[in-house]
Amino acid sequence: MDVHESELQGLYTWVDEIPLSRPKRNIARDFSDGVLMAEVIHHFYPKIVELHNYSSANGLQQKMYNWNTMNAKVFKRLGFMVSKQDCEACCNCKPGAVERVLKLIKVKIAKFKEENGDAVPGAVPATMQGPEQVHMYHPHHHQQAMGMVMTRSQGPGGPGGPMPMGVMAPLAAKMNAAMAPEILAEKDATIAELRETNQILETKVRKLEQLVRLKDAKIQTLMKRLSVTEMPIA
């Protein structure tokens, strides 16, 4: 989503109205690790953003970890995902990258508010929470969705009884087909998040190994100096 030059001032004013944890000096650098971006969404929807998941970072790996976490846990609930190219551009402080994402977030938040009012993104609508609710498919509740879909429609057991198998099977198939892309996207995001975590841990292990080698070298140097000072004078 491109940002026209005439839109920049309005976008910056919108951001300035949001209380953030650190002052904004250079927007590309300040937002590169994703922490302030998470705070922007937290300002509007605090229930879907856990700020402790995002730590300030200078390295690319930790920055990408923050952005991948937002994609998986926040952006998806607002109905969009930031592409890997845009995430990397933000991490690398590419000019205009942060502004593109901010504009996208501003548009999506406004659209969500217009369509859903004060509802929390990703929450089950109130109209689906009464006794007539059809239990939606969820990967952790697959058996319930397949075998225990209930409705007030007339069935063999009367009102409120179980659906006939001839109705239940096509309904379950439709639910599976509708939810499959979302499940795959969630799995892909989880895999990406785990890979980023693994890379960060491997980097920390390498740094610790390097520190151990440096300490060993210093110990050897000190031992040599000590042995020289302890040599008897002829």
Disulfide bonds with the S-S distance in Angstrom:
none
